[in-house]
Amino acid sequence: MSSQDREWDEAAVRSLHGDLAELHGAVGESDAHGADSEAEPGEGVRQLLTTILSQNVADENTARASESLFATYEDFRAIEDAPHDELAETIRVAGLPDTKATRIQRALSSVREETGGAYSLAFLDAMATDEAKAWLTDIKGVGPKTASVVLNFHFGKPTMAVDTHVERVSKRFGLVPDSASNARAHDVLDAAVPDELIYPLHVLLIEHGRTYCSARSPDCDNPVCERYCDCDGC
């Protein structure tokens, strides 16, 4: 059976999760980044800014840019009010510094205006997932992946962040149509994956994409690829 012809009902998704967990190791609740509310004021905003920095850049450069950003400015207001060129230079290691500086300051302005002056995303916790995602993605430069990272990792809301690994593997396995955009992939996976498997399956798909199902020269000699994938490497 072609992967694109497979029927992905809840039982099939649970079987995939089980097979990935058997191959890579289970992802427990204690591994999740998320919390059901902001334990520390501003932590959600910090994650939003860090996720903007992470767009289209390697993890190590995200970490360096984030460290530079939060060491340079004493608080979120200082970041929002910083001269654009200065902020861009502060985060340059993350790439696209002018674009990301604009996105960061726009995001901070949107949060402050929504809350009446506070830099906190705690209000999102009371929203339904779709409503919270819509609020975040209404900020220009905040796409579905960035919104999903914040909502799932920080608030524990059931929405999957679809990075390049998740999208590639999901399409090769037929979970997501080949022609789907990244935004559509988010919608398809959110609808297909049971809420409690959103985070662990996200982690396992990334691990599988990094370890076996790479973009080039995939290593398909593993039971998961043998069962679910029919890419050129298989």
KOLDOFI-932627 format. One record per residue: x, y, z of N, C-alpha, C, CB in turn; chain; residue number from 1. Coordinates in steps of 0.001 Angstrom, whole numbers. Glycine has a CB too. Layout:
N
n_east_n_north_n_up_ca_east_ca_north_ca_up_c_east_c_north_c_up_cb_east_cb_north_cb_up_kette_nr
X_Y_Z_X_Y_Z_X_Y_Z_X_Y_Z_A_NUM;
...
# end
This chain:
234
n_east_n_north_n_up_ca_east_ca_north_ca_up_c_east_c_north_c_up_cb_east_cb_north_cb_up_kette_nr
840_-1197_0_0_0_0_877_1250_0_-951_4_1224_A_1;
583_2191_-893_1295_3455_-893_992_4211_394_914_4299_-2126_A_2;
2001_4935_905_1782_5714_2121_685_6743_1929_3067_6401_2550_A_3;
548_7242_705_-470_8259_441_-1871_7663_416_-185_8959_-880_A_4;
-1996_6346_322_-3307_5696_304_-3709_5162_1676_-3308_4564_-703_A_5;
-2819_5257_2660_-3119_4719_3983_-4198_5550_4673_-1850_4676_4843_A_6;
-5095_4873_5361_-6135_5560_6122_-5590_5873_7516_-7440_4695_6208_A_7;
-5529_7154_7840_-4970_7557_9122_-6088_7900_10103_-4023_8755_8945_A_8;
-6708_6860_10664_-7671_7093_11730_-6913_7139_13063_-8781_5981_11743_A_9;
-7632_7326_14156_-6974_7469_15455_-6153_6238_15811_-8007_7731_16541_A_10;
-6682_5057_15498_-5960_3823_15824_-4638_3757_15075_-6817_2592_15491_A_11;
-4633_4189_13804_-3403_4160_13015_-2376_5142_13562_-3703_4476_11548_A_12;
-2839_6322_13977_-1923_7308_14549_-1319_6781_15852_-2653_8647_14798_A_13;
-2149_6133_16662_-1642_5572_17913_-633_4454_17641_-2804_5041_18772_A_14;
-868_3670_16590_82_2613_16230_1413_3207_15786_-497_1725_15117_A_15;
1344_4287_14991_2565_4966_14570_3334_5483_15780_2238_6122_13613_A_16;
2625_6116_16700_3277_6613_17905_3951_5469_18663_2261_7328_18811_A_17;
3252_4359_18800_3830_3221_19498_5064_2686_18819_2822_2133_19624_A_18;
5034_2597_17490_6191_2088_16751_7382_3039_16855_5826_1867_15280_A_19;
7114_4343_16772_8196_5320_16916_8781_5275_18326_7688_6740_16598_A_20;
7902_5137_19327_8370_5075_20708_9210_3826_20950_7184_5105_21673_A_21;
8827_2726_20325_9596_1496_20473_10980_1643_19850_8851_319_19836_A_22;
11057_2370_18741_12331_2550_18046_13228_3578_18735_12082_2972_16609_A_23;
12630_4693_19166_13425_5816_19669_13366_5998_21185_12969_7075_19013_A_24;
12411_5333_21830_12221_5542_23263_11008_6429_23509_13479_6168_23894_A_25;
10261_6101_24531_9027_6841_24822_9345_8249_25309_8182_6097_25874_A_26;
8442_9163_24987_8516_10540_25472_7480_10683_26570_8276_11586_24317_A_27;
7929_10888_27803_7005_10981_28930_6540_12391_29172_7645_10447_30174_A_28;
5538_12534_30035_5006_13855_30366_6080_14744_30981_3820_13727_31323_A_29;
7011_14143_31714_8056_14935_32359_9019_15551_31362_8820_14084_33336_A_30;
8988_15054_30107_9870_15606_29081_9277_16843_28431_10161_14561_28024_A_31;
7993_17076_28625_7327_18194_27965_7818_19517_28523_5811_18086_28123_A_32;
7873_20510_27630_8274_21850_28051_7099_22612_28632_8871_22623_26881_A_33;
5902_22183_28299_4734_23009_28554_4333_23115_30001_3606_22496_27796_A_34;
3550_24127_30266_2912_24320_31556_1505_24796_31280_3699_25334_32457_A_35;
617_24657_32257_-754_25036_31974_-1018_26511_32237_-1693_24199_32790_A_36;
-26_27242_32683_-133_28684_32841_1267_29243_33003_-1037_29062_34053_A_37;
1375_30565_33071_2679_31178_33225_3119_31124_34679_2658_32621_32726_A_38;
4026_30184_34983_4529_30073_36344_5339_31313_36719_5384_28807_36498_A_39;
6085_31852_35770_6847_33075_35980_6326_34131_35010_8382_32831_35782_A_40;
5995_35326_35512_5498_36379_34620_6465_36624_33468_5273_37681_35400_A_41;
5937_36669_32267_6753_36976_31108_7421_35786_30452_7776_37933_31490_A_42;
7324_34580_31046_8005_33434_30447_7426_33087_29072_7908_32223_31375_A_43;
6108_33235_28927_5503_32982_27622_5993_33962_26571_3993_33052_27721_A_44;
6146_35225_26959_6660_36237_26033_8104_35921_25671_6555_37654_26649_A_45;
8878_35517_26657_10272_35141_26386_10340_33997_25375_10987_34737_27693_A_46;
9442_33015_25531_9446_31914_24581_9008_32375_23194_8540_30795_25071_A_47;
8042_33285_23134_7614_33821_21838_8785_34495_21131_6449_34821_22017_A_48;
9528_35327_21838_10657_36022_21213_11747_35041_20800_11234_37072_22169_A_49;
12018_34062_21642_13027_33060_21308_12609_32255_20083_13266_32126_22498_A_50;
11321_31956_19969_10843_31191_18822_10918_32019_17547_9409_30714_19058_A_51;
10665_33323_17637_10872_34194_16475_12338_34164_16065_10424_35648_16784_A_52;
13239_34223_17032_14666_34154_16714_15033_32844_16033_15494_34325_17976_A_53;
14316_31767_16368_14660_30433_15861_14230_30201_14420_14035_29384_16732_A_54;
13462_31107_13857_12931_30897_12507_14079_30795_11498_11966_32049_12114_A_55;
14148_29653_10811_15112_29432_9734_16570_29564_10171_14845_30396_8623_A_56;
16881_29038_11366_18260_29111_11831_18535_27909_12726_18530_30446_12589_A_57;
19802_27533_12815_20203_26393_13637_20022_26700_15120_21660_26012_13351_A_58;
19811_25636_15908_19552_25786_17334_20658_26545_18058_19376_24432_17964_A_59;
21920_26266_17706_23009_26915_18431_23025_28425_18211_24341_26321_18010_A_60;
22645_28868_17014_22589_30301_16758_21371_30944_17420_22567_30564_15260_A_61;
20280_30180_17537_19130_30673_18299_19535_30927_19740_17957_29669_18240_A_62;
20243_29974_20326_20658_30117_21716_21578_31318_21900_21353_28847_22192_A_63;
22492_31523_20974_23422_32656_21067_22689_33980_20926_24511_32547_19994_A_64;
21741_34041_19999_20979_35274_19796_20085_35573_20988_20138_35178_18526_A_65;
19466_34531_21531_18603_34707_22691_19399_35204_23893_17895_33395_23031_A_66;
20564_34603_24114_21421_35028_25217_21827_36489_25051_22667_34137_25303_A_67;
22178_36876_23836_22562_38258_23560_21402_39217_23800_23060_38393_22125_A_68;
20221_38828_23343_19038_39692_23475_18718_39969_24944_17820_39045_22787_A_69;
18622_38901_25733_18171_39072_27114_19285_39572_28046_17622_37759_27637_A_70;
20541_39477_27599_21633_40064_28375_21788_41550_28079_22943_39335_28083_A_71;
21416_41959_26886_21598_43350_26476_20515_44267_27042_21609_43445_24962_A_72;
19282_43769_27114_18157_44610_27531_17607_44123_28868_17041_44609_26457_A_73;
17286_45058_29731_16884_44702_31098_15467_44179_31192_17024_45890_31995_A_74;
14622_44525_30226_13241_44045_30275_12620_44137_28882_12404_44861_31304_A_75;
11372_43675_28760_10705_43656_27460_10453_45065_26940_9389_42896_27554_A_76;
10179_45996_27819_9951_47373_27386_11189_47928_26718_9549_48255_28569_A_77;
12355_47622_27280_13600_48097_26683_13810_47490_25298_14786_47763_27591_A_78;
13410_46239_25120_13519_45611_23794_12576_46286_22816_13211_44098_23871_A_79;
11337_46523_23254_10370_47162_22352_10811_48570_21964_8987_47214_23007_A_80;
11402_49293_22909_11787_50680_22666_13173_50839_22055_11727_51441_23943_A_81;
13913_49759_21905_15285_49850_21402_15310_50374_19970_15973_48480_21472_A_82;
16336_51150_19605_16499_51536_18200_16569_50281_17326_17778_52409_18010_A_83;
15889_50327_16208_15795_49129_15364_17168_48582_14987_15006_49439_14099_A_84;
18059_49451_14543_19372_48995_14090_20169_48362_15226_20156_50157_13491_A_85;
20036_48932_16419_20732_48378_17584_20213_46982_17914_20568_49304_18800_A_86;
18887_46828_17890_18292_45521_18172_18702_44506_17118_16762_45626_18237_A_87;
18678_44916_15867_19067_44009_14784_20502_43538_14957_18901_44693_13424_A_88;
21384_44424_15343_22782_44046_15553_22917_43090_16738_23648_45298_15782_A_89;
22099_43294_17762_22147_42443_18962_21789_41000_18638_21198_42981_20036_A_90;
20883_40795_17686_20411_39448_17360_20942_38951_16019_18897_39421_17345_A_91;
21944_39602_15485_22409_39313_14119_22752_37843_13909_23621_40159_13797_A_92;
23281_37185_14924_23715_35793_14780_22545_34876_14409_24369_35307_16079_A_93;
21316_35304_14669_20148_34485_14334_19766_34578_12861_18970_34898_15184_A_94;
20428_35456_12107_20082_35622_10704_18844_36488_10531_19864_34270_10057_A_95;
18692_37061_9350_17572_37953_9041_17357_38970_10168_16284_37136_8808_A_96;
18394_39670_10586_18290_40512_11782_17273_41634_11662_19622_41100_12095_A_97;
17185_42280_10510_16219_43369_10364_14790_42850_10444_16436_44100_9039_A_98;
14546_41741_9762_13202_41154_9767_12817_40700_11164_13124_39972_8792_A_99;
13717_40007_11846_13395_39478_13166_13289_40577_14214_14438_38469_13588_A_100;
14079_41631_14087_13945_42770_15005_12565_43393_14869_15038_43828_14734_A_101;
12110_43548_13639_10772_44104_13408_9707_43191_13999_10519_44309_11900_A_102;
9838_41902_13794_8848_40949_14305_8820_40945_15840_9151_39533_13778_A_103;
9979_40999_16443_10059_41005_17908_9373_42238_18477_11525_40955_18372_A_104;
9681_43404_17915_9083_44629_18443_7591_44693_18154_9777_45849_17856_A_105;
7182_44164_17018_5745_44121_16699_5014_43194_17662_5519_43657_15238_A_106;
5629_42035_17962_5003_41093_18886_4869_41704_20282_5815_39790_18952_A_107;
5912_42360_20758_5861_42980_22075_4795_44069_22134_7223_43560_22439_A_108;
4702_44854_21079_3676_45892_21031_2281_45293_21074_3839_46741_19779_A_109;
2076_44194_20356_758_43547_20323_371_43009_21693_745_42410_19297_A_110;
1343_42393_22389_1071_41853_23726_738_42988_24693_2286_41038_24247_A_111;
1535_44037_24667_1322_45164_25587_-33_45823_25350_2442_46203_25430_A_112;
-393_45976_24089_-1681_46605_23779_-2851_45710_24195_-1771_46923_22278_A_113;
-2694_44399_24044_-3753_43463_24419_-3987_43466_25925_-3407_42052_23947_A_114;
-2920_43565_26683_-3032_43436_28142_-3194_44776_28855_-1815_42729_28684_A_115;
-3068_45858_28112_-3152_47165_28750_-1861_47572_29437_-4268_47174_29743_A_116;
-757_47008_28999_537_47442_29504_1444_46347_30015_331_48399_30569_A_117;
925_45156_30235_1747_44064_30766_2346_43238_29635_915_43164_31694_A_118;
3553_42759_29843_4184_41853_28887_3967_40429_29394_5722_42174_28708_A_119;
2799_39897_29126_2421_38554_29589_1450_37944_28591_1786_38603_31017_A_120;
1626_36662_28354_706_35918_27491_-267_35074_28295_1482_35031_26535_A_121;
-369_35326_29580_-1233_34505_30432_-2679_34490_29941_-1184_35012_31865_A_122;
-3111_35558_29278_-4493_35618_28781_-4784_34528_27761_-4770_36978_28163_A_123;
-3751_34011_27092_-3968_32962_26096_-4406_31656_26741_-2703_32735_25285_A_124;
-4041_31456_27985_-4358_30200_28657_-5861_29991_28778_-3719_30166_30036_A_125;
-6607_31090_28908_-8058_30991_29057_-8775_30829_27723_-8586_32212_29769_A_126;
-8072_30988_26631_-8671_30896_25300_-8690_29449_24814_-7904_31781_24303_A_127;
-9650_29140_23955_-9610_27882_23217_-8366_27878_22331_-10907_27683_22366_A_128;
-7885_26701_22013_-6641_26589_21241_-6722_27340_19927_-6315_25130_20975_A_129;
-7805_27163_19171_-7934_27836_17877_-7942_29350_18037_-9208_27381_17165_A_130;
-8615_29835_19076_-8682_31273_19320_-7303_31817_19688_-9697_31585_20437_A_131;
-6590_31083_20549_-5260_31517_20954_-4297_31520_19767_-4724_30615_22066_A_132;
-4394_30488_18927_-3524_30444_17745_-3852_31591_16788_-3667_29089_17018_A_133;
-5139_31877_16616_-5537_32973_15739_-5001_34302_16257_-7064_33031_15611_A_134;
-5041_34499_17586_-4522_35750_18137_-3031_35888_17820_-4758_35812_19668_A_135;
-2275_34836_18031_-839_34908_17778_-528_35097_16300_-157_33655_18289_A_136;
-1192_34362_15450_-873_34449_14018_-1400_35723_13374_-1438_33249_13288_A_137;
-2229_36474_14088_-2625_37801_13597_-1470_38791_13676_-3818_38331_14398_A_138;
-445_38443_14460_758_39275_14519_1591_38969_13273_1586_39011_15845_A_139;
1819_39950_12443_2571_39730_11214_3956_39183_11537_2682_41033_10404_A_140;
4310_38069_10914_5599_37437_11158_5532_36286_12137_6564_38445_11657_A_141;
4384_36092_12771_4179_34935_13650_3311_33938_12897_3513_35351_15023_A_142;
3911_32866_12420_3187_31866_11647_2672_30740_12531_4076_31302_10555_A_143;
2056_29740_11922_1482_28642_12707_2505_27853_13499_748_27712_11805_A_144;
3732_27710_12972_4740_26968_13725_5130_27723_14994_5983_26711_12855_A_145;
5417_29010_14866_5788_29812_16028_4671_29809_17059_6118_31248_15609_A_146;
3433_29996_16596_2291_29992_17519_2150_28642_18208_994_30337_16774_A_147;
2313_27561_17455_2144_26224_18027_3224_25901_19040_2146_25180_16930_A_148;
4454_26343_18801_5527_26134_19779_5150_26774_21111_6868_26716_19260_A_149;
4720_28027_21059_4368_28735_22291_3183_28061_22978_4040_30211_21991_A_150;
2149_27738_22213_923_27209_22812_1106_25787_23345_-205_27233_21790_A_151;
1852_24957_22637_2032_23581_23093_3123_23470_24144_2358_22680_21920_A_152;
4281_24036_23882_5399_23892_24795_5175_24647_26094_6667_24367_24139_A_153;
4557_25817_26020_4417_26627_27224_3087_26427_27938_4579_28071_26878_A_154;
2004_26374_27160_680_26273_27770_105_24863_27730_-264_27215_27085_A_155;
779_23944_27042_283_22579_26962_-969_22437_26121_16_22065_28327_A_156;
-1217_23374_25221_-2402_23284_24358_-2138_22309_23212_-2788_24684_23801_A_157;
-3175_21601_22763_-2983_20530_21776_-2861_21038_20341_-4127_19557_21858_A_158;
-1707_21576_20024_-1440_22014_18661_10_21708_18328_-1745_23529_18483_A_159;
233_21019_17215_1566_20520_16883_2370_21544_16092_1461_19225_16093_A_160;
3592_21766_16526_4514_22613_15784_5139_21793_14657_5610_23202_16720_A_161;
4917_22221_13429_5369_21451_12268_6631_22095_11697_4252_21369_11182_A_162;
7790_21568_12104_9048_22041_11545_9373_21229_10298_10196_21941_12586_A_163;
10572_21416_9749_10911_20737_8490_10935_19222_8660_12270_21221_7973_A_164;
11388_18736_9817_11438_17286_10044_10027_16703_10146_12238_16968_11329_A_165;
9181_17339_10944_7810_16842_11106_7083_16857_9771_7039_17688_12143_A_166;
7227_17924_9017_6536_18017_7730_7043_16961_6751_6713_19415_7130_A_167;
8353_16797_6668_8928_15828_5727_8484_14406_6054_10458_15913_5743_A_168;
8630_14015_7306_8281_12652_7690_6778_12416_7555_8737_12369_9128_A_169;
5968_13386_7964_4514_13247_7870_4064_13066_6425_3824_14466_8481_A_170;
4697_13761_5508_4341_13620_4094_4822_12278_3540_4939_14778_3273_A_171;
5996_11837_3933_6488_10552_3447_5637_9397_3970_7948_10357_3857_A_172;
5093_9556_5172_4255_8518_5749_2802_8621_5307_4332_8577_7246_A_173;
2451_9705_4624_1076_9878_4167_141_10476_5200_538_8577_3734_A_174;
673_10903_6328_-154_11593_7323_-668_12914_6784_637_11829_8610_A_175;
150_13546_5967_-159_14848_5373_8_14719_3862_766_15985_5955_A_176;
-921_15260_3062_-765_15188_1606_526_15853_1140_-1958_15841_916_A_177;
1132_15294_105_2378_15846_-437_2251_17314_-814_2813_15053_-1647_A_178;
1076_17690_-1306_887_19043_-1816_543_20065_-736_-191_19038_-2849_A_179;
389_19619_496_-67_20525_1561_997_21575_1892_-424_19723_2827_A_180;
544_22800_2099_1432_23846_2599_1757_23571_4061_790_25253_2433_A_181;
2728_24322_4596_3053_24143_6003_1861_24492_6889_4259_24998_6380_A_182;
1140_25546_6527_-40_25923_7312_-1091_24819_7278_-639_27238_6786_A_183;
-1291_24221_6106_-2251_23126_5982_-1779_21900_6764_-2465_22764_4501_A_184;
-472_21656_6772_66_20526_7537_-261_20676_9018_1590_20414_7340_A_185;
-169_21890_9544_-556_22124_10934_-2012_21722_11171_-346_23599_11305_A_186;
-2895_22156_10282_-4326_21861_10447_-4591_20362_10380_-5152_22586_9371_A_187;
-3956_19681_9424_-4181_18245_9242_-3711_17466_10470_-3452_17740_7981_A_188;
-2530_17777_10958_-1986_17039_12099_-2750_17357_13388_-499_17365_12277_A_189;
-3151_18599_13560_-3943_18933_14748_-5252_18149_14774_-4234_20442_14792_A_190;
-5824_17923_13584_-7088_17186_13517_-6882_15684_13661_-7796_17481_12206_A_191;
-5743_15177_13204_-5535_13728_13146_-4958_13142_14430_-4625_13397_12003_A_192;
-4170_13918_15146_-3426_13376_16284_-4203_13612_17582_-2018_14017_16371_A_193;
-4435_12550_18369_-5098_12737_19670_-4344_13748_20525_-5210_11394_20421_A_194;
-5099_14534_21291_-4503_15647_22035_-3305_15223_22872_-5538_16280_22929_A_195;
-3420_14092_23568_-2356_13709_24492_-1105_13208_23768_-2859_12639_25441_A_196;
-1210_12982_22452_-46_12528_21686_624_13655_20900_-458_11428_20734_A_197;
39_14860_20960_582_15971_20167_2062_16184_20470_-204_17267_20444_A_198;
2397_16371_21735_3794_16660_22074_4709_15453_21854_3892_17118_23523_A_199;
4372_14268_22387_5297_13138_22180_5475_12767_20710_4803_11926_22941_A_200;
4413_12839_19921_4568_12501_18510_5408_13551_17793_3198_12367_17835_A_201;
5240_14799_18175_6083_15878_17638_7566_15552_17873_5715_17247_18299_A_202;
7903_15200_19104_9292_14888_19445_9789_13669_18671_9428_14644_20953_A_203;
8962_12647_18580_9377_11405_17916_9527_11584_16408_8371_10296_18203_A_204;
8659_12364_15790_8792_12627_14352_10075_13398_14060_7572_13411_13829_A_205;
10408_14353_14921_11665_15081_14747_12856_14131_14898_11766_16238_15768_A_206;
12817_13303_15925_13910_12350_16141_14061_11400_14957_13673_11550_17425_A_207;
12935_10940_14422_12997_10029_13292_13544_10743_12055_11610_9441_13003_A_208;
13136_12000_11872_13639_12760_10730_15126_13023_10816_12909_14064_10616_A_209;
15612_13258_12014_17043_13509_12194_17872_12231_12087_17290_14167_13541_A_210;
17329_11128_12623_18104_9893_12733_18043_9054_11462_17608_9075_13905_A_211;
16872_8939_10886_16685_8046_9744_16140_8741_8498_15763_6935_10127_A_212;
15042_9466_8666_14289_9955_7503_14750_11350_7112_12780_9963_7797_A_213;
16036_11470_6825_16625_12765_6495_16195_13216_5105_18153_12697_6579_A_214;
16394_14490_4834_15967_15043_3546_16732_14394_2394_16170_16569_3523_A_215;
18012_14157_2597_18845_13538_1571_19436_12240_2109_19969_14503_1115_A_216;
19529_11264_1259_20091_9955_1613_19510_9390_2899_21590_10058_1749_A_217;
18182_9223_2955_17576_8672_4172_18022_7239_4416_16053_8730_4082_A_218;
18107_6881_5682_18448_5522_6091_17139_4803_6417_19436_5517_7326_A_219;
16632_4057_5465_15310_3444_5622_15356_2036_6198_14611_3410_4299_A_220;
16543_1629_6647_16685_284_7208_16280_285_8683_18140_-227_7048_A_221;
14992_481_8906_14440_472_10258_12973_83_10155_14613_1866_10963_A_222;
12399_-490_11196_11041_-1034_11095_9961_17_10854_10717_-1784_12343_A_223;
10176_1245_11301_9157_2278_11092_9090_2660_9616_9457_3527_11957_A_224;
10233_2931_9008_10223_3259_7577_9714_2086_6757_11627_3661_7103_A_225;
10104_875_7139_9661_-297_6398_8139_-419_6429_10307_-1561_6969_A_226;
7521_-29_7526_6079_-163_7644_5309_1000_7042_5709_-308_9075_A_227;
5847_2230_7182_5023_3404_6854_5484_4200_5643_4982_4310_8018_A_228;
6737_4049_5226_7291_4981_4239_7502_4312_2895_8606_5559_4736_A_229;
7294_5097_1836_7655_4604_500_8384_5694_-280_6393_4138_-275_A_230;
9264_6415_421_10068_7432_-253_11105_6756_-1146_10760_8364_778_A_231;
11838_7539_-1899_12811_6991_-2848_13870_6139_-2149_13485_8123_-3622_A_232;
14202_6506_-889_15197_5743_-155_14710_4366_229_15607_6486_1068_A_233;
13387_4212_292_12828_2907_685_12673_2003_-525_11468_3085_1385_A_234;
# end
